[in-house]
Amino acid sequence: MPQSTGPRLWYPCETVMACIEDGDKFSLRNRFSMLNDEFERSWQLKEFFTPFLLAVQLPNTHFSKLDTHLSTLIPGALETYPNAIPSSGAQSGTEEVRVVEDIISRLPSLPQRLFALPLVKSELMRGNGTLWDGIRNGRWASKFVVPESRHHLEAQQPAEATSIMDLISKSQDIIWANLYVTQFIDTNSVVLATKIAQQGTKADIVFAQDCLQYINLLADLNDEFDKLDNAASLSIMEPFSDPTLSVQGLKRALFPEVDDGHTQGRAILKVFLWTVWQRSVMLYFYYIIRVQLFHGYPPEWSSLFVVQGIERLSHLDSEDYRGDGIDYVCNWAFEVLRTSRSSLGLDFRTMLSRFDSHFVGFSGRCIKGSTLTCQGDLPESCERFTGAETKAQSAHTTSCNGSCQKISWSEESYRKVRGPRAIDFEKASCSLQYIEASSRTMAISHVWSHGQGGRPEQGINLCLHEQYSSLAKSCRCDSYWIDSTCIPSDSQLRKEAIDTINGVFTTSNVILICDKDLQSVDISSEQTERPHIELLEILLSILLVCDWNVRAWTMLEAIRGRKNVHILTGGYQLISLTELFLEVLNDGAIDLAVLLGSAQHLLPSSDPSPSLSLEDGGFLLSQRHASRADDEIVIWGLLKSLPGDKSPASLWKSQSAVLTGYLMSSAPRIELPGYHWAPQTPYIRPQFRSVFLDDGLQGNSLEQKYMVCYQPYDGQGSYIAQNCPSGLVGKWLVCDLNLTMLAKYRYDFCHKTLLEVGHPTQIELNPTLDPMIEVYEQPDTASACNLIEELISLQNKVRIIRPLATCGTVQYEGGQGRGERYGTVAAICTLGAEQHSWKWQGVYQWLDETDDSTWIIETMVIV
């Protein structure tokens, strides 16, 4: 993939910049942010689309009309629209203009195409012409495609059906690449780029919050238009019966009397909104990450990474983003990257292209004895996490022929040292000698499966010891630390060593990342003083999905030592992680650089020893594997700066406030009075559940087996409950259920379909069921209904609960619309006779909306 030149400019940067409001008059605020009534806000958003829908019906000027109307979304940003100023009247060639142009040039030239375009005109559906006639002669060519590219759609009619389908597939890409709305950048985004350039590295949290509000408004517009588009496609006119002029104007624009390419016009508007949103999100994250690289990671900025999702993302999976990339990319590692809270809707093409260019010809390595990659749905599907651990100390340096001896520990030397131990390489000895780890220690963070693991009793390869010693000396260190030499097998010594890990990585002079894929990039071969930016982009692309970056222990080590982390590259050359990040952010592809938001644990911190809340630490650990059982609990505690305790109850007892949004996962709960709501582990493994197929409590022997894996979100922005001796006290959005309501819900949501036509996973999990038997389309929802019926029959009060936003007055929506593969979830709680506290029963998929009168806000005590 060649270096991007960025999207085209509709108006020159200097012209747009001349139109921007000065100083205190400038604002990204909009009228929609003032509306507290959700119903009224939704309708005003819908009515905002009337000029958009009229614009796509106008020949030749649709982009200008779309762009003009979009600019009214933030009326305080422009003093006048750019078409009112002749380009000759704007100052050009200034340094500020060059900076803005540079930022825009490093955006992708085209947005990523993640949905299909409608190529069939309505008259073709009625039999007037062939499919290819509609593609070739339709309004794509005459209206929406830039003139210089219209000849691409004027091919001869293909003779065979297969050729037609090939042309249709090809034409999708051709059309997308040559639309006005994909080739040109909107004026609002140029304004955003300008203000971000002016901010530089200034940490202006008010500006950042205003940007986030604008980004989230664009997400709302995408969702609202999808609803309007569906209504138009299905000719659903009932919601538009209100006689007011604004509603009837919207209705006429949405359902024109003459449908002359209106389907394509709506598709163009959908592409326009998607493109604006994706580019704006990239620019926003570019600013946020730049500030954090310069100032360190301030905890109060954490919530700024929580960008609102859009519903369309829920229909996409890894394959939609990955395309036809090589199998050497671990699908699970990519899934961890893709589902990060700050990777929302971003563009992975540059990252995957750089990765593929380096590892071209390499086959998959996820399945032992196979060239295949893992499915990527669960960490357990990748044997590099579970069943393919490499033999300890199988790795040697490139200069070693593999026959060197091992050097093992001096237990006497180890036990003499008080405090954390490190290897004293300056003492000549035939055994490993120890010294107290200090600010002159180099701490090595590596992946066991790459062959450098082991225990000091068995020793490490002499070539590795000499290499570590040499690297430490080059960093002006007098010792090195690596778990293979500093964490013994003895349970007591192991616990002592683990309890000191936070201190070792926080105080060490250098943290060195060792990963074989990162070491395959040789920056020492560069002839220039600075490595070429494309080589650094390759290195960053590998870092984002390498084994080192998706493990639990290495994440802890990175967080504790992120003040001075270096990567060991080919030729045993070191490069600072911060230097790598800054180079790519300042000179490389912005769509790649902003993926650093998914690696917040690698960004420099303003606090060298931050204590993460259980929610933050749990979210980071939810998809990261630790090789030993219960290690994830130990790491969870260490992230919170607690001793390496294996008791999750002890961890929760140490925290008085709880973000309720974090609790909505399928994690098993602690079986302890007062803590049934508390997750027992941060690492979310798949849960296998089953549901009887007869709808009732007295089920026959037929059960439908299924699997759930509801990942947690960190809960940022959700209501904060208090962890009290009486239980978890806080406000929730609740719906109390009875058998009548449950029966209606079952009728609305518990539908069945033949097993053989359902999802392939259902067939795999139910091999003994007849393929012609009807099974639930949403088995977890049906299972929740069965559980509720049973609980009610036992004379319990039963309610469904969902978390609220921080304000405690509206529903929390964090973690939704982010590409999750399941519907909305809720927790089931029960209140028995003579009881005053509600008991947490579990989290299930619950599909209804919360905008009706059955849902109320109530303070609860949950045990």
ZIURQUI-V603540 format. One record per backbone hydrogen bond with DSSP energy under -1.0 kcal/mol. CO is the residue of the C=O (numbers start at 1). NH is the residue of the N-H. If there is no record, write none. Layout:
co = {CO | CO}
nh = {NH | NH}
//
This chain:
co = {8 | 12 | 13 | 14 | 16 | 19 | 22 | 23 | 30 | 31 | 32 | 37 | 38 | 39 | 40 | 41 | 42 | 43 | 44 | 46 | 47 | 49 | 50 | 51 | 52 | 54 | 55 | 61 | 62 | 63 | 64 | 65 | 66 | 67 | 69 | 70 | 74 | 76 | 77 | 81 | 82 | 86 | 87 | 94 | 95 | 96 | 97 | 98 | 99 | 100 | 101 | 104 | 106 | 121 | 123 | 124 | 127 | 130 | 131 | 132 | 133 | 138 | 138 | 139 | 139 | 140 | 144 | 146 | 147 | 149 | 150 | 151 | 160 | 161 | 162 | 163 | 164 | 165 | 166 | 167 | 168 | 169 | 170 | 171 | 172 | 173 | 175 | 178 | 179 | 180 | 183 | 186 | 187 | 188 | 189 | 190 | 191 | 192 | 193 | 194 | 195 | 196 | 199 | 202 | 204 | 205 | 206 | 207 | 208 | 209 | 210 | 211 | 212 | 213 | 214 | 215 | 216 | 217 | 218 | 219 | 220 | 221 | 222 | 223 | 224 | 225 | 226 | 227 | 228 | 229 | 230 | 231 | 235 | 237 | 238 | 244 | 245 | 246 | 247 | 248 | 249 | 250 | 251 | 258 | 259 | 261 | 262 | 263 | 264 | 265 | 266 | 267 | 268 | 269 | 270 | 271 | 272 | 273 | 274 | 275 | 276 | 277 | 278 | 279 | 280 | 281 | 282 | 283 | 284 | 285 | 286 | 287 | 288 | 289 | 290 | 291 | 292 | 296 | 298 | 299 | 301 | 302 | 303 | 305 | 310 | 311 | 312 | 313 | 317 | 318 | 319 | 326 | 330 | 331 | 332 | 333 | 334 | 335 | 337 | 340 | 343 | 348 | 349 | 350 | 351 | 352 | 353 | 354 | 355 | 359 | 366 | 367 | 371 | 372 | 378 | 379 | 382 | 383 | 391 | 397 | 405 | 407 | 408 | 410 | 411 | 412 | 420 | 422 | 423 | 423 | 432 | 433 | 435 | 438 | 440 | 440 | 441 | 441 | 442 | 443 | 445 | 447 | 448 | 451 | 453 | 455 | 456 | 460 | 461 | 462 | 463 | 464 | 465 | 466 | 467 | 468 | 469 | 470 | 472 | 473 | 479 | 480 | 481 | 482 | 482 | 483 | 490 | 491 | 492 | 493 | 494 | 495 | 497 | 498 | 500 | 501 | 502 | 503 | 504 | 510 | 511 | 512 | 513 | 515 | 518 | 521 | 523 | 532 | 533 | 534 | 535 | 536 | 537 | 538 | 539 | 540 | 547 | 550 | 551 | 552 | 553 | 554 | 555 | 556 | 557 | 561 | 564 | 565 | 566 | 567 | 569 | 573 | 575 | 576 | 577 | 578 | 579 | 580 | 581 | 582 | 583 | 584 | 589 | 590 | 592 | 593 | 594 | 595 | 596 | 599 | 604 | 613 | 614 | 615 | 616 | 617 | 618 | 621 | 622 | 625 | 628 | 630 | 631 | 632 | 633 | 634 | 635 | 637 | 638 | 639 | 643 | 647 | 648 | 649 | 652 | 656 | 658 | 659 | 660 | 661 | 663 | 668 | 670 | 672 | 675 | 678 | 687 | 689 | 691 | 697 | 702 | 704 | 706 | 708 | 710 | 715 | 717 | 719 | 721 | 722 | 722 | 724 | 727 | 728 | 729 | 730 | 732 | 733 | 734 | 735 | 738 | 739 | 740 | 741 | 742 | 743 | 744 | 745 | 746 | 749 | 751 | 753 | 754 | 755 | 759 | 759 | 760 | 761 | 766 | 770 | 771 | 773 | 775 | 778 | 779 | 780 | 781 | 782 | 783 | 784 | 785 | 786 | 787 | 788 | 789 | 791 | 792 | 797 | 798 | 799 | 800 | 801 | 802 | 803 | 804 | 805 | 810 | 813 | 817 | 824 | 826 | 827 | 828 | 829 | 830 | 831 | 832 | 838 | 839 | 842 | 844 | 852 | 856 | 858 | 860 | 861 | 862 | 863}
nh = {185 | 16 | 17 | 18 | 19 | 79 | 25 | 26 | 33 | 34 | 35 | 41 | 42 | 43 | 44 | 45 | 46 | 47 | 48 | 49 | 50 | 53 | 54 | 55 | 56 | 57 | 58 | 65 | 66 | 67 | 68 | 69 | 70 | 71 | 72 | 73 | 77 | 27 | 21 | 84 | 85 | 89 | 90 | 98 | 99 | 100 | 101 | 102 | 103 | 104 | 105 | 107 | 590 | 125 | 128 | 127 | 129 | 134 | 135 | 136 | 137 | 141 | 142 | 143 | 144 | 145 | 180 | 149 | 150 | 152 | 153 | 154 | 164 | 165 | 166 | 167 | 168 | 169 | 170 | 171 | 172 | 173 | 174 | 175 | 176 | 177 | 178 | 146 | 183 | 184 | 8 | 190 | 191 | 192 | 193 | 194 | 195 | 196 | 197 | 198 | 199 | 200 | 202 | 204 | 208 | 209 | 210 | 211 | 212 | 213 | 214 | 215 | 216 | 217 | 218 | 219 | 220 | 221 | 222 | 223 | 224 | 225 | 226 | 227 | 228 | 229 | 230 | 231 | 232 | 233 | 234 | 236 | 237 | 240 | 241 | 248 | 249 | 250 | 251 | 252 | 253 | 254 | 255 | 260 | 261 | 265 | 266 | 267 | 268 | 269 | 270 | 271 | 272 | 273 | 274 | 275 | 276 | 277 | 278 | 279 | 280 | 281 | 282 | 283 | 284 | 285 | 286 | 287 | 288 | 289 | 290 | 291 | 292 | 293 | 294 | 295 | 296 | 298 | 301 | 302 | 304 | 305 | 306 | 307 | 313 | 314 | 315 | 316 | 321 | 322 | 323 | 329 | 334 | 335 | 336 | 337 | 338 | 339 | 340 | 343 | 346 | 352 | 353 | 354 | 355 | 356 | 357 | 358 | 359 | 362 | 383 | 370 | 364 | 367 | 381 | 382 | 385 | 388 | 394 | 400 | 462 | 460 | 432 | 414 | 415 | 416 | 437 | 435 | 425 | 480 | 410 | 424 | 422 | 441 | 478 | 479 | 509 | 510 | 481 | 512 | 514 | 450 | 451 | 395 | 393 | 459 | 409 | 407 | 465 | 466 | 467 | 468 | 469 | 470 | 471 | 472 | 473 | 474 | 477 | 476 | 442 | 423 | 444 | 485 | 486 | 487 | 494 | 495 | 496 | 497 | 498 | 499 | 500 | 501 | 504 | 505 | 506 | 507 | 508 | 443 | 566 | 445 | 568 | 519 | 521 | 570 | 526 | 536 | 537 | 538 | 539 | 540 | 541 | 542 | 543 | 544 | 550 | 625 | 555 | 556 | 557 | 558 | 559 | 560 | 561 | 564 | 511 | 577 | 513 | 575 | 572 | 569 | 567 | 580 | 581 | 582 | 583 | 584 | 585 | 586 | 587 | 588 | 593 | 594 | 595 | 596 | 597 | 598 | 599 | 602 | 297 | 617 | 618 | 619 | 620 | 621 | 622 | 624 | 684 | 552 | 631 | 634 | 635 | 636 | 637 | 638 | 639 | 642 | 641 | 612 | 645 | 651 | 652 | 653 | 655 | 723 | 721 | 662 | 663 | 664 | 665 | 680 | 672 | 675 | 678 | 670 | 708 | 706 | 704 | 699 | 693 | 691 | 689 | 687 | 666 | 718 | 806 | 660 | 658 | 724 | 729 | 727 | 724 | 862 | 722 | 860 | 858 | 802 | 856 | 800 | 742 | 743 | 744 | 745 | 746 | 747 | 748 | 749 | 750 | 751 | 777 | 775 | 757 | 758 | 762 | 763 | 764 | 765 | 769 | 773 | 756 | 755 | 753 | 782 | 783 | 784 | 785 | 786 | 787 | 788 | 789 | 790 | 791 | 792 | 793 | 796 | 795 | 831 | 737 | 829 | 735 | 827 | 733 | 812 | 719 | 808 | 805 | 816 | 310 | 846 | 844 | 801 | 841 | 799 | 839 | 797 | 835 | 863 | 830 | 828 | 826 | 855 | 734 | 732 | 730 | 838 | 728 | 676}
//
